[in-house]
Amino acid sequence: MPTVMISHPTKALGDDLRFVLIVSEVHLIQVSDPQQKGIVAIQHTCKCERCWHYRQDVGQHAEHSTLCERCVTNLYGGGEERHYA
Ligand SMILES: [Zn+2]
């Protein structure tokens, strides 16, 4: 699992942080070392055939088994809601 150090907490970006970092998924973890402000960990799961993001929700939709929920929403629903990125 690749790990990237970031200098400032970016909790305000929420899930949009993954679009800023151009990665599939991001989890922020608080660390005890005062020199470290935060860690971004990237976990690879199933790859969506449309957006190429590795998401745990790929295959959850019965009619679109190769898409993530974000793509299903963008193609067949009301579209995703982004706030910052
Ligand atoms: Zn997708």
PDB file of the backbone (N, CA, C, O) and the ligand in Angstrom, with CONECT records:
HET     ZN  A 101       1
ATOM      1  N   MET A   1       0.854  -1.174   0.000  1.00  0.00           N
ATOM      2  CA  MET A   1       0.000   0.000   0.000  1.00  0.00           C
ATOM      3  C   MET A   1       0.899   1.235   0.000  1.00  0.00           C
ATOM      4  O   MET A   1       1.634   1.450   0.963  1.00  0.00           O
ATOM      5  N   PRO A   2       0.859   2.049  -1.053  1.00  0.00           N
ATOM      6  CA  PRO A   2       1.661   3.270  -1.081  1.00  0.00           C
ATOM      7  C   PRO A   2       1.199   4.260  -0.028  1.00  0.00           C
ATOM      8  O   PRO A   2       0.007   4.352   0.263  1.00  0.00           O
ATOM      9  N   THR A   3       2.134   4.996   0.542  1.00  0.00           N
ATOM     10  CA  THR A   3       1.806   5.988   1.554  1.00  0.00           C
ATOM     11  C   THR A   3       2.413   7.329   1.152  1.00  0.00           C
ATOM     12  O   THR A   3       3.564   7.394   0.720  1.00  0.00           O
ATOM     13  N   VAL A   4       1.634   8.394   1.298  1.00  0.00           N
ATOM     14  CA  VAL A   4       2.070   9.745   0.946  1.00  0.00           C
ATOM     15  C   VAL A   4       1.896  10.627   2.170  1.00  0.00           C
ATOM     16  O   VAL A   4       0.828  10.624   2.783  1.00  0.00           O
ATOM     17  N   MET A   5       2.927  11.382   2.538  1.00  0.00           N
ATOM     18  CA  MET A   5       2.827  12.297   3.666  1.00  0.00           C
ATOM     19  C   MET A   5       2.261  13.629   3.181  1.00  0.00           C
ATOM     20  O   MET A   5       2.626  14.113   2.109  1.00  0.00           O
ATOM     21  N   ILE A   6       1.375  14.215   3.970  1.00  0.00           N
ATOM     22  CA  ILE A   6       0.870  15.548   3.663  1.00  0.00           C
ATOM     23  C   ILE A   6       1.169  16.444   4.849  1.00  0.00           C
ATOM     24  O   ILE A   6       1.241  15.969   5.982  1.00  0.00           O
ATOM     25  N   SER A   7       1.346  17.748   4.602  1.00  0.00           N
ATOM     26  CA  SER A   7       1.805  18.634   5.659  1.00  0.00           C
ATOM     27  C   SER A   7       0.675  19.243   6.481  1.00  0.00           C
ATOM     28  O   SER A   7       0.916  19.652   7.617  1.00  0.00           O
ATOM     29  N   HIS A   8      -0.515  19.318   5.973  1.00  0.00           N
ATOM     30  CA  HIS A   8      -1.625  19.920   6.702  1.00  0.00           C
ATOM     31  C   HIS A   8      -2.854  19.017   6.613  1.00  0.00           C
ATOM     32  O   HIS A   8      -3.108  18.386   5.587  1.00  0.00           O
ATOM     33  N   PRO A   9      -3.597  18.973   7.691  1.00  0.00           N
ATOM     34  CA  PRO A   9      -4.830  18.188   7.634  1.00  0.00           C
ATOM     35  C   PRO A   9      -5.742  18.721   6.538  1.00  0.00           C
ATOM     36  O   PRO A   9      -5.867  19.932   6.360  1.00  0.00           O
ATOM     37  N   THR A  10      -6.348  17.853   5.838  1.00  0.00           N
ATOM     38  CA  THR A  10      -7.231  18.250   4.739  1.00  0.00           C
ATOM     39  C   THR A  10      -8.616  17.661   4.926  1.00  0.00           C
ATOM     40  O   THR A  10      -9.289  17.305   3.959  1.00  0.00           O
ATOM     41  N   LYS A  11      -9.032  17.561   6.177  1.00  0.00           N
ATOM     42  CA  LYS A  11     -10.351  17.000   6.460  1.00  0.00           C
ATOM     43  C   LYS A  11     -11.461  17.792   5.793  1.00  0.00           C
ATOM     44  O   LYS A  11     -12.502  17.232   5.448  1.00  0.00           O
ATOM     45  N   ALA A  12     -11.247  19.112   5.605  1.00  0.00           N
ATOM     46  CA  ALA A  12     -12.288  19.956   5.026  1.00  0.00           C
ATOM     47  C   ALA A  12     -12.653  19.528   3.614  1.00  0.00           C
ATOM     48  O   ALA A  12     -13.773  19.764   3.163  1.00  0.00           O
ATOM     49  N   LEU A  13     -11.720  18.904   2.915  1.00  0.00           N
ATOM     50  CA  LEU A  13     -12.007  18.465   1.546  1.00  0.00           C
ATOM     51  C   LEU A  13     -12.884  17.227   1.528  1.00  0.00           C
ATOM     52  O   LEU A  13     -13.528  16.933   0.521  1.00  0.00           O
ATOM     53  N   GLY A  14     -12.913  16.503   2.633  1.00  0.00           N
ATOM     54  CA  GLY A  14     -13.721  15.292   2.687  1.00  0.00           C
ATOM     55  C   GLY A  14     -13.311  14.308   1.607  1.00  0.00           C
ATOM     56  O   GLY A  14     -12.123  14.137   1.334  1.00  0.00           O
ATOM     57  N   ASP A  15     -14.287  13.664   0.995  1.00  0.00           N
ATOM     58  CA  ASP A  15     -14.017  12.668  -0.042  1.00  0.00           C
ATOM     59  C   ASP A  15     -13.444  13.298  -1.306  1.00  0.00           C
ATOM     60  O   ASP A  15     -12.856  12.595  -2.129  1.00  0.00           O
ATOM     61  N   ASP A  16     -13.603  14.603  -1.475  1.00  0.00           N
ATOM     62  CA  ASP A  16     -13.051  15.281  -2.651  1.00  0.00           C
ATOM     63  C   ASP A  16     -11.527  15.282  -2.653  1.00  0.00           C
ATOM     64  O   ASP A  16     -10.920  15.544  -3.692  1.00  0.00           O
ATOM     65  N   LEU A  17     -10.895  14.995  -1.518  1.00  0.00           N
ATOM     66  CA  LEU A  17      -9.432  14.936  -1.461  1.00  0.00           C
ATOM     67  C   LEU A  17      -8.887  13.939  -2.477  1.00  0.00           C
ATOM     68  O   LEU A  17      -7.802  14.149  -3.020  1.00  0.00           O
ATOM     69  N   ARG A  18      -9.605  12.878  -2.738  1.00  0.00           N
ATOM     70  CA  ARG A  18      -9.124  11.883  -3.706  1.00  0.00           C
ATOM     71  C   ARG A  18      -9.047  12.466  -5.119  1.00  0.00           C
ATOM     72  O   ARG A  18      -8.201  12.049  -5.910  1.00  0.00           O
ATOM     73  N   PHE A  19      -9.908  13.412  -5.439  1.00  0.00           N
ATOM     74  CA  PHE A  19      -9.843  14.049  -6.755  1.00  0.00           C
ATOM     75  C   PHE A  19      -8.676  15.030  -6.817  1.00  0.00           C
ATOM     76  O   PHE A  19      -8.059  15.180  -7.871  1.00  0.00           O
ATOM     77  N   VAL A  20      -8.365  15.693  -5.721  1.00  0.00           N
ATOM     78  CA  VAL A  20      -7.223  16.604  -5.673  1.00  0.00           C
ATOM     79  C   VAL A  20      -5.922  15.823  -5.840  1.00  0.00           C
ATOM     80  O   VAL A  20      -5.018  16.259  -6.553  1.00  0.00           O
ATOM     81  N   LEU A  21      -5.830  14.669  -5.181  1.00  0.00           N
ATOM     82  CA  LEU A  21      -4.625  13.852  -5.245  1.00  0.00           C
ATOM     83  C   LEU A  21      -4.609  12.928  -6.459  1.00  0.00           C
ATOM     84  O   LEU A  21      -3.611  12.254  -6.719  1.00  0.00           O
ATOM     85  N   ILE A  22      -5.708  12.896  -7.196  1.00  0.00           N
ATOM     86  CA  ILE A  22      -5.870  12.040  -8.375  1.00  0.00           C
ATOM     87  C   ILE A  22      -5.601  10.579  -8.018  1.00  0.00           C
ATOM     88  O   ILE A  22      -4.777   9.905  -8.636  1.00  0.00           O
ATOM     89  N   VAL A  23      -6.321  10.117  -7.005  1.00  0.00           N
ATOM     90  CA  VAL A  23      -6.252   8.722  -6.583  1.00  0.00           C
ATOM     91  C   VAL A  23      -7.674   8.200  -6.410  1.00  0.00           C
ATOM     92  O   VAL A  23      -8.631   8.974  -6.395  1.00  0.00           O
ATOM     93  N   SER A  24      -7.800   6.910  -6.283  1.00  0.00           N
ATOM     94  CA  SER A  24      -9.113   6.281  -6.196  1.00  0.00           C
ATOM     95  C   SER A  24      -9.772   6.468  -4.841  1.00  0.00           C
ATOM     96  O   SER A  24     -10.983   6.671  -4.758  1.00  0.00           O
ATOM     97  N   GLU A  25      -8.979   6.400  -3.781  1.00  0.00           N
ATOM     98  CA  GLU A  25      -9.555   6.439  -2.448  1.00  0.00           C
ATOM     99  C   GLU A  25      -8.522   6.957  -1.463  1.00  0.00           C
ATOM    100  O   GLU A  25      -7.329   6.693  -1.612  1.00  0.00           O
ATOM    101  N   VAL A  26      -8.970   7.684  -0.467  1.00  0.00           N
ATOM    102  CA  VAL A  26      -8.068   8.266   0.519  1.00  0.00           C
ATOM    103  C   VAL A  26      -8.647   8.064   1.911  1.00  0.00           C
ATOM    104  O   VAL A  26      -9.844   8.241   2.136  1.00  0.00           O
ATOM    105  N   HIS A  27      -7.771   7.688   2.842  1.00  0.00           N
ATOM    106  CA  HIS A  27      -8.137   7.619   4.252  1.00  0.00           C
ATOM    107  C   HIS A  27      -7.120   8.442   5.026  1.00  0.00           C
ATOM    108  O   HIS A  27      -5.920   8.184   4.930  1.00  0.00           O
ATOM    109  N   LEU A  28      -7.574   9.421   5.788  1.00  0.00           N
ATOM    110  CA  LEU A  28      -6.665  10.209   6.620  1.00  0.00           C
ATOM    111  C   LEU A  28      -6.522   9.535   7.969  1.00  0.00           C
ATOM    112  O   LEU A  28      -7.505   9.099   8.568  1.00  0.00           O
ATOM    113  N   ILE A  29      -5.281   9.454   8.443  1.00  0.00           N
ATOM    114  CA  ILE A  29      -4.993   8.803   9.717  1.00  0.00           C
ATOM    115  C   ILE A  29      -4.202   9.769  10.584  1.00  0.00           C
ATOM    116  O   ILE A  29      -3.184  10.302  10.142  1.00  0.00           O
ATOM    117  N   GLN A  30      -4.652  10.001  11.807  1.00  0.00           N
ATOM    118  CA  GLN A  30      -3.923  10.843  12.749  1.00  0.00           C
ATOM    119  C   GLN A  30      -2.746  10.053  13.299  1.00  0.00           C
ATOM    120  O   GLN A  30      -2.898   8.898  13.696  1.00  0.00           O
ATOM    121  N   VAL A  31      -1.557  10.683  13.321  1.00  0.00           N
ATOM    122  CA  VAL A  31      -0.367  10.003  13.829  1.00  0.00           C
ATOM    123  C   VAL A  31       0.098  10.667  15.111  1.00  0.00           C
ATOM    124  O   VAL A  31      -0.239  11.823  15.367  1.00  0.00           O
ATOM    125  N   SER A  32       0.875   9.942  15.931  1.00  0.00           N
ATOM    126  CA  SER A  32       1.320  10.472  17.222  1.00  0.00           C
ATOM    127  C   SER A  32       2.582  11.317  17.115  1.00  0.00           C
ATOM    128  O   SER A  32       2.821  12.154  17.985  1.00  0.00           O
ATOM    129  N   ASP A  33       3.390  11.132  16.090  1.00  0.00           N
ATOM    130  CA  ASP A  33       4.620  11.904  15.900  1.00  0.00           C
ATOM    131  C   ASP A  33       4.261  13.344  15.534  1.00  0.00           C
ATOM    132  O   ASP A  33       3.592  13.566  14.525  1.00  0.00           O
ATOM    133  N   PRO A  34       4.698  14.349  16.346  1.00  0.00           N
ATOM    134  CA  PRO A  34       4.323  15.745  16.071  1.00  0.00           C
ATOM    135  C   PRO A  34       4.900  16.279  14.755  1.00  0.00           C
ATOM    136  O   PRO A  34       4.398  17.270  14.226  1.00  0.00           O
ATOM    137  N   GLN A  35       5.925  15.652  14.232  1.00  0.00           N
ATOM    138  CA  GLN A  35       6.485  16.067  12.944  1.00  0.00           C
ATOM    139  C   GLN A  35       5.604  15.650  11.779  1.00  0.00           C
ATOM    140  O   GLN A  35       5.712  16.199  10.682  1.00  0.00           O
ATOM    141  N   GLN A  36       4.746  14.692  12.014  1.00  0.00           N
ATOM    142  CA  GLN A  36       3.853  14.211  10.971  1.00  0.00           C
ATOM    143  C   GLN A  36       2.468  14.799  11.206  1.00  0.00           C
ATOM    144  O   GLN A  36       1.899  14.635  12.285  1.00  0.00           O
ATOM    145  N   LYS A  37       1.933  15.466  10.226  1.00  0.00           N
ATOM    146  CA  LYS A  37       0.610  16.078  10.329  1.00  0.00           C
ATOM    147  C   LYS A  37      -0.495  15.141   9.874  1.00  0.00           C
ATOM    148  O   LYS A  37      -1.647  15.294  10.278  1.00  0.00           O
ATOM    149  N   GLY A  38      -0.161  14.197   9.058  1.00  0.00           N
ATOM    150  CA  GLY A  38      -1.183  13.278   8.570  1.00  0.00           C
ATOM    151  C   GLY A  38      -0.598  12.333   7.546  1.00  0.00           C
ATOM    152  O   GLY A  38       0.503  12.557   7.042  1.00  0.00           O
ATOM    153  N   ILE A  39      -1.309  11.306   7.246  1.00  0.00           N
ATOM    154  CA  ILE A  39      -0.870  10.300   6.283  1.00  0.00           C
ATOM    155  C   ILE A  39      -2.020  10.033   5.325  1.00  0.00           C
ATOM    156  O   ILE A  39      -3.178   9.932   5.732  1.00  0.00           O
ATOM    157  N   VAL A  40      -1.686   9.922   4.060  1.00  0.00           N
ATOM    158  CA  VAL A  40      -2.666   9.497   3.073  1.00  0.00           C
ATOM    159  C   VAL A  40      -2.301   8.076   2.672  1.00  0.00           C
ATOM    160  O   VAL A  40      -1.199   7.837   2.177  1.00  0.00           O
ATOM    161  N   ALA A  41      -3.187   7.155   2.874  1.00  0.00           N
ATOM    162  CA  ALA A  41      -2.960   5.769   2.497  1.00  0.00           C
ATOM    163  C   ALA A  41      -3.883   5.408   1.347  1.00  0.00           C
ATOM    164  O   ALA A  41      -5.061   5.765   1.354  1.00  0.00           O
ATOM    165  N   ILE A  42      -3.359   4.711   0.374  1.00  0.00           N
ATOM    166  CA  ILE A  42      -4.129   4.343  -0.809  1.00  0.00           C
ATOM    167  C   ILE A  42      -4.287   2.826  -0.828  1.00  0.00           C
ATOM    168  O   ILE A  42      -3.303   2.088  -0.777  1.00  0.00           O
ATOM    169  N   GLN A  43      -5.516   2.377  -0.901  1.00  0.00           N
ATOM    170  CA  GLN A  43      -5.793   0.948  -0.897  1.00  0.00           C
ATOM    171  C   GLN A  43      -6.399   0.549  -2.231  1.00  0.00           C
ATOM    172  O   GLN A  43      -7.402   1.118  -2.660  1.00  0.00           O
ATOM    173  N   HIS A  44      -5.796  -0.418  -2.877  1.00  0.00           N
ATOM    174  CA  HIS A  44      -6.304  -0.867  -4.173  1.00  0.00           C
ATOM    175  C   HIS A  44      -7.334  -1.971  -3.984  1.00  0.00           C
ATOM    176  O   HIS A  44      -7.119  -2.919  -3.229  1.00  0.00           O
ATOM    177  N   THR A  45      -8.446  -1.833  -4.676  1.00  0.00           N
ATOM    178  CA  THR A  45      -9.506  -2.844  -4.643  1.00  0.00           C
ATOM    179  C   THR A  45      -9.882  -3.174  -6.081  1.00  0.00           C
ATOM    180  O   THR A  45      -8.990  -3.362  -6.908  1.00  0.00           O
ATOM    181  N   CYS A  46     -11.161  -3.251  -6.408  1.00  0.00           N
ATOM    182  CA  CYS A  46     -11.588  -3.564  -7.766  1.00  0.00           C
ATOM    183  C   CYS A  46     -11.579  -2.305  -8.632  1.00  0.00           C
ATOM    184  O   CYS A  46     -11.941  -1.220  -8.177  1.00  0.00           O
ATOM    185  N   LYS A  47     -11.160  -2.470  -9.888  1.00  0.00           N
ATOM    186  CA  LYS A  47     -11.038  -1.339 -10.805  1.00  0.00           C
ATOM    187  C   LYS A  47     -12.328  -1.157 -11.601  1.00  0.00           C
ATOM    188  O   LYS A  47     -12.819  -2.096 -12.226  1.00  0.00           O
ATOM    189  N   CYS A  48     -12.863   0.043 -11.574  1.00  0.00           N
ATOM    190  CA  CYS A  48     -14.050   0.382 -12.361  1.00  0.00           C
ATOM    191  C   CYS A  48     -13.626   0.510 -13.822  1.00  0.00           C
ATOM    192  O   CYS A  48     -12.629   1.163 -14.128  1.00  0.00           O
ATOM    193  N   GLU A  49     -14.393  -0.119 -14.731  1.00  0.00           N
ATOM    194  CA  GLU A  49     -14.001  -0.082 -16.135  1.00  0.00           C
ATOM    195  C   GLU A  49     -14.220   1.281 -16.781  1.00  0.00           C
ATOM    196  O   GLU A  49     -13.656   1.545 -17.843  1.00  0.00           O
ATOM    197  N   ARG A  50     -15.007   2.138 -16.187  1.00  0.00           N
ATOM    198  CA  ARG A  50     -15.252   3.469 -16.764  1.00  0.00           C
ATOM    199  C   ARG A  50     -14.249   4.511 -16.270  1.00  0.00           C
ATOM    200  O   ARG A  50     -13.606   5.182 -17.077  1.00  0.00           O
ATOM    201  N   CYS A  51     -14.112   4.651 -14.954  1.00  0.00           N
ATOM    202  CA  CYS A  51     -13.271   5.725 -14.409  1.00  0.00           C
ATOM    203  C   CYS A  51     -11.880   5.240 -13.998  1.00  0.00           C
ATOM    204  O   CYS A  51     -11.008   6.054 -13.693  1.00  0.00           O
ATOM    205  N   TRP A  52     -11.670   3.931 -13.987  1.00  0.00           N
ATOM    206  CA  TRP A  52     -10.401   3.302 -13.629  1.00  0.00           C
ATOM    207  C   TRP A  52     -10.019   3.534 -12.179  1.00  0.00           C
ATOM    208  O   TRP A  52      -8.871   3.295 -11.804  1.00  0.00           O
ATOM    209  N   HIS A  53     -10.949   3.993 -11.354  1.00  0.00           N
ATOM    210  CA  HIS A  53     -10.682   4.115  -9.934  1.00  0.00           C
ATOM    211  C   HIS A  53     -10.842   2.738  -9.297  1.00  0.00           C
ATOM    212  O   HIS A  53     -11.711   1.954  -9.676  1.00  0.00           O
ATOM    213  N   TYR A  54      -9.993   2.469  -8.334  1.00  0.00           N
ATOM    214  CA  TYR A  54     -10.089   1.218  -7.577  1.00  0.00           C
ATOM    215  C   TYR A  54     -11.016   1.478  -6.400  1.00  0.00           C
ATOM    216  O   TYR A  54     -10.656   2.204  -5.474  1.00  0.00           O
ATOM    217  N   ARG A  55     -12.207   0.889  -6.430  1.00  0.00           N
ATOM    218  CA  ARG A  55     -13.235   1.179  -5.440  1.00  0.00           C
ATOM    219  C   ARG A  55     -13.818  -0.125  -4.898  1.00  0.00           C
ATOM    220  O   ARG A  55     -13.948  -1.116  -5.616  1.00  0.00           O
ATOM    221  N   GLN A  56     -14.159  -0.094  -3.633  1.00  0.00           N
ATOM    222  CA  GLN A  56     -14.784  -1.263  -3.024  1.00  0.00           C
ATOM    223  C   GLN A  56     -16.208  -1.470  -3.524  1.00  0.00           C
ATOM    224  O   GLN A  56     -16.751  -2.569  -3.404  1.00  0.00           O
ATOM    225  N   ASP A  57     -16.821  -0.427  -4.084  1.00  0.00           N
ATOM    226  CA  ASP A  57     -18.205  -0.552  -4.518  1.00  0.00           C
ATOM    227  C   ASP A  57     -18.352  -1.008  -5.975  1.00  0.00           C
ATOM    228  O   ASP A  57     -19.469  -1.051  -6.489  1.00  0.00           O
ATOM    229  N   VAL A  58     -17.251  -1.346  -6.644  1.00  0.00           N
ATOM    230  CA  VAL A  58     -17.361  -1.920  -7.995  1.00  0.00           C
ATOM    231  C   VAL A  58     -18.051  -3.280  -7.878  1.00  0.00           C
ATOM    232  O   VAL A  58     -17.673  -4.115  -7.055  1.00  0.00           O
ATOM    233  N   GLY A  59     -19.064  -3.484  -8.712  1.00  0.00           N
ATOM    234  CA  GLY A  59     -19.781  -4.756  -8.713  1.00  0.00           C
ATOM    235  C   GLY A  59     -20.964  -4.790  -7.771  1.00  0.00           C
ATOM    236  O   GLY A  59     -21.638  -5.817  -7.682  1.00  0.00           O
ATOM    237  N   GLN A  60     -21.241  -3.717  -7.073  1.00  0.00           N
ATOM    238  CA  GLN A  60     -22.361  -3.698  -6.124  1.00  0.00           C
ATOM    239  C   GLN A  60     -23.709  -3.537  -6.826  1.00  0.00           C
ATOM    240  O   GLN A  60     -24.747  -3.920  -6.285  1.00  0.00           O
ATOM    241  N   HIS A  61     -23.687  -2.964  -8.041  1.00  0.00           N
ATOM    242  CA  HIS A  61     -24.935  -2.735  -8.768  1.00  0.00           C
ATOM    243  C   HIS A  61     -25.180  -3.927  -9.700  1.00  0.00           C
ATOM    244  O   HIS A  61     -24.334  -4.248 -10.534  1.00  0.00           O
ATOM    245  N   ALA A  62     -26.328  -4.574  -9.560  1.00  0.00           N
ATOM    246  CA  ALA A  62     -26.615  -5.807 -10.301  1.00  0.00           C
ATOM    247  C   ALA A  62     -26.596  -5.610 -11.817  1.00  0.00           C
ATOM    248  O   ALA A  62     -26.138  -6.494 -12.540  1.00  0.00           O
ATOM    249  N   GLU A  63     -27.076  -4.491 -12.303  1.00  0.00           N
ATOM    250  CA  GLU A  63     -27.156  -4.260 -13.752  1.00  0.00           C
ATOM    251  C   GLU A  63     -25.857  -3.711 -14.343  1.00  0.00           C
ATOM    252  O   GLU A  63     -25.684  -3.711 -15.562  1.00  0.00           O
ATOM    253  N   HIS A  64     -24.952  -3.249 -13.494  1.00  0.00           N
ATOM    254  CA  HIS A  64     -23.694  -2.647 -13.966  1.00  0.00           C
ATOM    255  C   HIS A  64     -22.559  -3.171 -13.096  1.00  0.00           C
ATOM    256  O   HIS A  64     -21.980  -2.433 -12.299  1.00  0.00           O
ATOM    257  N   SER A  65     -22.255  -4.433 -13.257  1.00  0.00           N
ATOM    258  CA  SER A  65     -21.335  -5.112 -12.349  1.00  0.00           C
ATOM    259  C   SER A  65     -19.875  -4.678 -12.501  1.00  0.00           C
ATOM    260  O   SER A  65     -19.055  -4.997 -11.640  1.00  0.00           O
ATOM    261  N   THR A  66     -19.530  -3.960 -13.574  1.00  0.00           N
ATOM    262  CA  THR A  66     -18.138  -3.551 -13.765  1.00  0.00           C
ATOM    263  C   THR A  66     -17.914  -2.075 -13.450  1.00  0.00           C
ATOM    264  O   THR A  66     -16.825  -1.542 -13.663  1.00  0.00           O
ATOM    265  N   LEU A  67     -18.970  -1.415 -12.933  1.00  0.00           N
ATOM    266  CA  LEU A  67     -18.878   0.017 -12.627  1.00  0.00           C
ATOM    267  C   LEU A  67     -18.918   0.265 -11.126  1.00  0.00           C
ATOM    268  O   LEU A  67     -19.474  -0.529 -10.366  1.00  0.00           O
ATOM    269  N   CYS A  68     -18.322   1.374 -10.710  1.00  0.00           N
ATOM    270  CA  CYS A  68     -18.437   1.805  -9.322  1.00  0.00           C
ATOM    271  C   CYS A  68     -19.757   2.564  -9.152  1.00  0.00           C
ATOM    272  O   CYS A  68     -20.391   2.943 -10.137  1.00  0.00           O
ATOM    273  N   GLU A  69     -20.152   2.776  -7.934  1.00  0.00           N
ATOM    274  CA  GLU A  69     -21.419   3.467  -7.672  1.00  0.00           C
ATOM    275  C   GLU A  69     -21.396   4.907  -8.174  1.00  0.00           C
ATOM    276  O   GLU A  69     -22.422   5.439  -8.599  1.00  0.00           O
ATOM    277  N   ARG A  70     -20.238   5.526  -8.123  1.00  0.00           N
ATOM    278  CA  ARG A  70     -20.117   6.904  -8.633  1.00  0.00           C
ATOM    279  C   ARG A  70     -20.443   6.950 -10.119  1.00  0.00           C
ATOM    280  O   ARG A  70     -21.176   7.835 -10.561  1.00  0.00           O
ATOM    281  N   CYS A  71     -19.916   6.021 -10.890  1.00  0.00           N
ATOM    282  CA  CYS A  71     -20.178   5.992 -12.330  1.00  0.00           C
ATOM    283  C   CYS A  71     -21.627   5.617 -12.613  1.00  0.00           C
ATOM    284  O   CYS A  71     -22.242   6.176 -13.522  1.00  0.00           O
ATOM    285  N   VAL A  72     -22.175   4.687 -11.854  1.00  0.00           N
ATOM    286  CA  VAL A  72     -23.590   4.337 -12.036  1.00  0.00           C
ATOM    287  C   VAL A  72     -24.451   5.571 -11.801  1.00  0.00           C
ATOM    288  O   VAL A  72     -25.388   5.840 -12.553  1.00  0.00           O
ATOM    289  N   THR A  73     -24.127   6.317 -10.752  1.00  0.00           N
ATOM    290  CA  THR A  73     -24.874   7.546 -10.452  1.00  0.00           C
ATOM    291  C   THR A  73     -24.711   8.582 -11.556  1.00  0.00           C
ATOM    292  O   THR A  73     -25.676   9.242 -11.940  1.00  0.00           O
ATOM    293  N   ASN A  74     -23.484   8.725 -12.070  1.00  0.00           N
ATOM    294  CA  ASN A  74     -23.251   9.724 -13.114  1.00  0.00           C
ATOM    295  C   ASN A  74     -23.881   9.338 -14.452  1.00  0.00           C
ATOM    296  O   ASN A  74     -24.315  10.206 -15.209  1.00  0.00           O
ATOM    297  N   LEU A  75     -23.930   8.044 -14.741  1.00  0.00           N
ATOM    298  CA  LEU A  75     -24.486   7.603 -16.023  1.00  0.00           C
ATOM    299  C   LEU A  75     -25.998   7.416 -15.981  1.00  0.00           C
ATOM    300  O   LEU A  75     -26.690   7.737 -16.947  1.00  0.00           O
ATOM    301  N   TYR A  76     -26.511   6.901 -14.876  1.00  0.00           N
ATOM    302  CA  TYR A  76     -27.918   6.488 -14.832  1.00  0.00           C
ATOM    303  C   TYR A  76     -28.723   7.180 -13.745  1.00  0.00           C
ATOM    304  O   TYR A  76     -29.934   6.978 -13.652  1.00  0.00           O
ATOM    305  N   GLY A  77     -28.072   7.994 -12.922  1.00  0.00           N
ATOM    306  CA  GLY A  77     -28.777   8.659 -11.833  1.00  0.00           C
ATOM    307  C   GLY A  77     -28.697  10.165 -11.957  1.00  0.00           C
ATOM    308  O   GLY A  77     -28.581  10.704 -13.057  1.00  0.00           O
ATOM    309  N   GLY A  78     -28.757  10.824 -10.847  1.00  0.00           N
ATOM    310  CA  GLY A  78     -28.724  12.279 -10.831  1.00  0.00           C
ATOM    311  C   GLY A  78     -27.349  12.886 -10.879  1.00  0.00           C
ATOM    312  O   GLY A  78     -27.218  14.109 -10.930  1.00  0.00           O
ATOM    313  N   GLY A  79     -26.312  12.060 -10.864  1.00  0.00           N
ATOM    314  CA  GLY A  79     -24.940  12.575 -10.911  1.00  0.00           C
ATOM    315  C   GLY A  79     -24.374  12.769  -9.523  1.00  0.00           C
ATOM    316  O   GLY A  79     -25.111  12.972  -8.558  1.00  0.00           O
ATOM    317  N   GLU A  80     -23.042  12.706  -9.433  1.00  0.00           N
ATOM    318  CA  GLU A  80     -22.391  12.857  -8.138  1.00  0.00           C
ATOM    319  C   GLU A  80     -22.416  14.304  -7.678  1.00  0.00           C
ATOM    320  O   GLU A  80     -22.585  15.228  -8.474  1.00  0.00           O
ATOM    321  N   GLU A  81     -22.245  14.475  -6.385  1.00  0.00           N
ATOM    322  CA  GLU A  81     -22.174  15.818  -5.811  1.00  0.00           C
ATOM    323  C   GLU A  81     -20.754  16.034  -5.308  1.00  0.00           C
ATOM    324  O   GLU A  81     -20.289  15.319  -4.421  1.00  0.00           O
ATOM    325  N   ARG A  82     -20.069  17.016  -5.874  1.00  0.00           N
ATOM    326  CA  ARG A  82     -18.730  17.389  -5.420  1.00  0.00           C
ATOM    327  C   ARG A  82     -18.806  18.761  -4.796  1.00  0.00           C
ATOM    328  O   ARG A  82     -19.620  19.595  -5.193  1.00  0.00           O
ATOM    329  N   HIS A  83     -17.941  18.990  -3.806  1.00  0.00           N
ATOM    330  CA  HIS A  83     -17.966  20.259  -3.097  1.00  0.00           C
ATOM    331  C   HIS A  83     -16.738  21.122  -3.370  1.00  0.00           C
ATOM    332  O   HIS A  83     -16.850  22.348  -3.386  1.00  0.00           O
ATOM    333  N   TYR A  84     -15.564  20.515  -3.585  1.00  0.00           N
ATOM    334  CA  TYR A  84     -14.328  21.270  -3.678  1.00  0.00           C
ATOM    335  C   TYR A  84     -13.485  20.928  -4.900  1.00  0.00           C
ATOM    336  O   TYR A  84     -12.708  21.770  -5.351  1.00  0.00           O
ATOM    337  N   ALA A  85     -13.604  19.772  -5.430  1.00  0.00           N
ATOM    338  CA  ALA A  85     -12.724  19.363  -6.537  1.00  0.00           C
ATOM    339  C   ALA A  85     -13.509  18.620  -7.590  1.00  0.00           C
ATOM    340  O   ALA A  85     -12.944  18.196  -8.598  1.00  0.00           O
TER     341      ALA A  85
HETATM  342 ZN    ZN A 101     -16.246   4.381 -11.808  1.00  0.00          ZN2+
END
